[in-house]
Amino acid sequence: MSEARFDFERGVHLLGSILWMDAARRDVLSFVSSARIDRAAWVHRAVCTDRTRTLLRALRPDFQALVVPFQRSLMLGPLELTMVPAGYLPGSSQLLVQGAGEPFLYVAHVSLRPHRMAEPPGFVKAPTLVLRTPYGDPRFSFPDREEALAQVVDRARALLGAGRVPVFLASAVGKAQEVTRALSDAGVPVAVHRSIHAVCRQYRALGFEPGRVSQFRGGARHDQAIVWPEGMRGSRAIIGLKPRATFVWLSGLARASEAIAAMRVDEGIPLTGHLDSEGLERFVERVEARRVFTVGHWSESFAATLSRRGVQAQPLHREVQLSLFGDGGTGRYEGSPFR
């Protein structure tokens, strides 16, 4: 049976077809794996789950997409597309593609364990796997999600007890809602940026409770934590909270001193829904893939790891490495769709 062939140009393209995957471009038909994908809301011809569309409309109300339920097939010419729950955030999915030679599975985000803020992940087997590897280097090893969230709660309480204002910087979709839920459950009042507030409303409508939150309208109470989009680290609204505020970045990159410095934050907690290198290896084992294409940060490193284990692996695309990160004075960490 023939093998599928891929290329990368601001997204993964199945050669010989109209199908793209998580493409950061507006002129193609693209599968959107989750609402966390960079620029996903700007895709003109998107295919995704209804829940992904709902979350993206919180950020861009006119976002349109062809929606496909989990475990239901969509025929795209000779291709049969099936969306499998990824368990990353509501609506996030893996994509199983049949009809292009041997079946292949495309995965950008996936969880190995279920958690309360997403559908339980599903697992399928495929001979070929196209896998995003935002933390594919062995230097990354992350605590369990619940352990990291407990660190967030403990840090919020400690800072508030010391008369400080904890400002947690996180992705507006997904991570922010996990944090607001953890803080709210712990009895810590939470104020959020309006974009996070809008996404929280959609989470609640989808049946995932983000906790009690209020929209930040300037100033800060002495008993209140703030959750803010990490891409808006330089916003005057929160810069004005200095010197009372302590900025805490919630990211897997909190393990890397270079990234902490580039973000200009006081400290970091390694909270991430992404798999570390060991987790990615376990996922490849579950898929039982014979051939793996790696995409993104540390794709070469992770492909080499798989090759040493006897898996045919090659990097399809390598994004900017950590040593090249810089914010140009903007207070933003750029270069990755997995912030």
C-alpha positions in Angstrom: 0.0 0.0 0.0 1.3 3.5 -0.8 2.5 5.9 1.9 1.1 9.4 2.4 3.5 12.2 1.8 3.6 15.5 3.6 5.0 19.0 3.3 5.1 22.0 5.6 4.4 25.6 4.7 2.8 27.4 7.6 0.9 24.2 8.2 1.0 20.5 7.4 -0.1 19.6 3.9 -1.1 16.2 2.6 0.5 16.2 -0.8 -1.8 15.4 -3.7 -4.9 16.6 -1.8 -6.6 19.8 -0.7 -6.2 18.9 3.0 -4.1 20.9 5.3 -3.7 20.6 9.1 -3.5 23.5 11.5 -2.4 25.8 8.7 -1.7 29.4 9.7 -2.9 30.7 6.4 -6.2 31.8 4.9 -6.1 30.4 1.3 -6.4 26.7 2.1 -8.8 24.2 3.6 -7.5 23.3 7.0 -8.4 21.0 9.8 -8.2 22.9 13.1 -7.3 20.6 15.9 -8.2 22.9 18.8 -9.1 26.5 19.8 -5.5 26.9 21.0 -3.9 26.8 17.5 -2.4 30.1 16.6 -4.4 32.1 14.1 -7.1 29.4 13.9 -9.9 31.9 14.2 -8.7 33.5 10.9 -8.9 30.4 8.8 -11.5 31.0 6.0 -12.2 27.3 5.2 -11.9 25.3 8.4 -12.9 21.8 9.5 -13.2 21.2 13.2 -15.5 20.0 16.0 -18.5 22.0 17.0 -16.9 22.7 20.4 -13.8 24.1 18.8 -15.9 26.4 16.6 -17.8 27.5 19.7 -14.6 28.4 21.6 -13.1 30.2 18.6 -16.3 32.3 18.2 -15.6 33.6 21.7 -12.6 35.3 20.2 -13.9 35.9 16.7 -17.7 35.8 16.5 -17.8 35.5 12.7 -15.6 32.4 12.6 -17.1 29.8 10.2 -16.3 26.1 9.9 -17.6 22.8 8.7 -18.2 20.9 11.9 -17.8 17.2 12.3 -18.8 15.3 15.5 -16.3 13.0 17.2 -16.0 9.5 15.7 -18.1 10.5 12.7 -16.6 10.3 9.2 -16.4 13.1 6.7 -15.6 12.3 3.1 -13.3 14.8 1.4 -13.0 13.5 -2.1 -11.3 10.1 -1.7 -10.3 10.9 1.9 -12.2 9.7 4.9 -11.6 12.0 7.9 -12.5 11.0 11.5 -12.0 13.2 14.5 -10.9 11.5 17.7 -11.1 13.3 21.1 -7.6 14.6 22.2 -8.6 15.3 25.8 -6.6 18.6 25.7 -9.5 21.1 25.9 -13.2 21.1 24.9 -13.5 20.0 21.3 -9.8 19.3 20.8 -9.2 16.4 18.4 -6.8 14.1 16.6 -7.4 13.5 13.0 -7.5 10.0 11.5 -7.2 10.1 7.7 -7.9 7.1 5.5 -7.9 6.9 1.7 -4.4 8.4 1.1 -2.6 5.0 1.1 -2.0 3.7 4.6 -4.0 5.4 7.3 -2.3 8.2 9.2 -3.0 10.1 12.4 -2.3 13.8 12.8 -2.0 15.0 16.4 -1.1 18.5 17.6 -2.3 18.3 21.3 -3.2 15.2 23.3 -3.6 14.1 26.9 -2.8 10.7 28.1 -5.1 11.0 31.0 -8.7 12.4 31.3 -9.3 15.6 33.3 -12.3 17.6 34.2 -11.9 20.4 31.7 -12.1 18.4 28.5 -13.6 15.3 27.0 -11.8 12.0 27.8 -9.1 11.3 25.2 -9.5 8.5 22.7 -6.7 6.3 21.3 -6.4 4.8 17.9 -3.7 2.9 16.1 -2.2 4.0 12.8 0.9 3.0 10.9 1.9 6.6 10.2 1.8 9.4 12.8 2.3 13.2 12.2 3.0 14.6 15.6 3.6 18.1 16.9 6.4 18.1 19.5 6.4 21.5 21.3 8.4 19.8 24.2 10.1 17.0 22.4 13.5 17.6 24.0 14.5 15.4 27.0 15.3 18.5 29.1 11.5 18.9 29.6 9.9 16.9 32.3 6.6 18.2 33.7 4.6 17.5 36.9 1.1 16.2 36.7 -1.6 18.7 35.8 -3.1 18.6 39.3 0.2 19.0 41.0 1.0 22.1 38.9 -2.4 23.6 39.6 -1.9 23.0 43.3 1.4 25.0 43.0 -0.7 27.8 41.4 -3.1 27.8 44.3 -0.3 27.7 46.9 1.5 30.6 45.2 -1.6 32.7 45.0 -2.3 32.2 48.7 1.3 33.0 49.7 1.4 36.2 47.6 -1.9 37.4 48.8 -0.9 36.7 52.4 2.2 38.8 51.8 0.1 41.7 50.5 1.1 41.1 46.9 -1.2 40.9 43.8 -0.6 37.6 41.9 -0.9 38.0 38.2 -0.9 34.6 36.4 0.0 34.8 32.7 -1.6 31.9 30.7 -3.1 31.1 27.3 -6.6 32.6 27.1 -8.1 29.4 25.9 -7.7 26.2 27.9 -5.1 26.9 30.5 -6.7 30.1 31.9 -9.9 28.2 32.5 -8.1 25.4 34.3 -6.5 28.0 36.5 -9.6 29.9 37.3 -11.4 26.7 38.2 -8.6 25.7 40.6 -8.4 29.1 42.2 -12.1 29.4 42.5 -12.4 25.9 44.1 -9.8 27.0 46.6 -11.8 30.1 47.5 -9.5 32.6 45.9 -11.4 35.4 44.1 -10.3 35.7 40.5 -10.4 38.6 38.0 -9.6 38.0 34.3 -9.1 39.8 31.1 -12.2 40.3 29.0 -11.1 37.7 26.4 -10.6 35.1 29.1 -14.0 36.1 30.5 -15.6 35.5 27.1 -14.0 32.1 26.8 -15.1 31.2 30.3 -18.7 31.9 29.3 -18.4 29.5 26.4 -16.8 26.8 28.6 -19.8 27.0 30.9 -22.2 26.8 28.0 -20.4 23.6 26.9 -20.7 22.0 30.3 -17.2 22.7 31.6 -17.3 24.9 34.8 -14.4 27.4 34.9 -15.3 28.6 38.4 -16.5 32.0 39.6 -14.6 34.8 37.8 -15.1 38.6 37.3 -13.9 40.7 34.5 -10.9 42.9 35.4 -11.7 46.5 35.2 -8.6 48.1 36.6 -7.0 48.2 40.0 -6.8 45.2 42.2 -8.2 44.0 45.5 -5.9 42.8 48.2 -7.6 39.4 48.2 -7.8 38.8 44.5 -5.7 36.9 41.9 -5.6 38.0 38.3 -5.4 35.7 35.3 -4.2 37.5 32.1 -3.4 36.4 28.5 0.3 35.7 28.3 0.6 37.5 25.0 -0.5 40.7 26.7 2.3 40.8 29.3 3.1 44.4 28.3 -0.5 45.7 28.8 -0.7 49.0 30.6 -3.6 47.7 32.6 -1.5 45.2 34.5 1.9 47.0 34.3 0.2 49.7 36.3 -0.2 47.2 39.2 3.5 47.4 39.8 5.2 47.4 42.3 2.5 45.5 44.2 2.2 42.7 41.6 4.1 39.5 41.1 4.0 38.2 37.6 3.9 34.4 37.3 4.1 32.7 33.9 2.2 29.4 33.6 4.0 27.5 30.8 6.1 24.4 30.2 8.8 26.8 29.2 9.0 27.9 32.8 11.6 25.2 33.0 13.8 27.3 30.7 15.5 30.4 32.2 15.9 31.9 28.7 12.2 31.9 28.2 11.5 33.4 31.7 13.9 36.2 30.9 12.3 36.8 27.5 8.9 37.1 29.1 10.1 39.5 31.7 8.3 37.8 34.5 9.1 37.3 38.2 8.8 33.6 38.2 7.2 30.6 36.5 5.2 27.4 37.2 5.5 24.5 34.6 1.8 24.2 34.1 1.0 22.8 30.6 -1.4 20.5 28.9 1.3 19.4 26.5 3.2 16.1 26.8 6.8 16.2 27.7 9.4 14.1 25.9 8.6 11.0 27.9 4.9 11.5 27.5 5.3 11.9 23.7 7.2 8.6 23.7 4.4 6.8 25.5 1.9 8.2 23.1 3.8 7.0 20.1 3.8 3.5 21.7 0.0 3.6 22.1 -0.5 4.5 18.5 1.9 1.7 17.4 3.1 3.9 14.5 5.9 2.5 12.3 6.6 5.8 10.8 6.5 9.2 12.6 6.9 12.7 11.2 7.7 15.3 13.9 6.7 18.9 13.6 7.7 22.0 15.5 10.1 22.8 18.3 12.6 20.1 19.1 11.3 18.0 16.2 14.8 16.9 15.3 15.6 16.0 18.9 12.5 13.9 19.3 12.9 12.2 15.9 16.4 11.2 17.0 15.0 9.8 20.3 12.5 7.7 18.3 15.1 6.5 15.9 17.2 5.3 18.7 14.2 3.2 19.8 13.9 1.6 16.3 11.0 3.8 15.1 11.3 5.3 11.6 11.2 9.0 12.3 12.0 12.2 10.6 11.4 15.9 11.3 9.0 17.4 8.9 9.5 21.0 10.1 11.7 22.6 12.7 10.5 25.9 14.3 12.7 28.4 16.2 14.7 26.9 19.0 14.7 28.2 22.5 18.2 29.8 22.2 16.8 32.0 19.5 13.8 33.3 21.5 13.5 37.0 22.0 10.8 39.5 22.7 12.3 42.5 21.0 11.3 44.5 24.1 7.6 43.8 23.7 7.2 41.5 26.7 5.9 38.7 24.5 7.3 35.3 23.8 7.0 34.7 20.1 7.4 31.9 17.6 5.3 29.0 18.9 1.6 28.0 18.3 1.8 26.2 21.7 2.0 29.0 24.2 
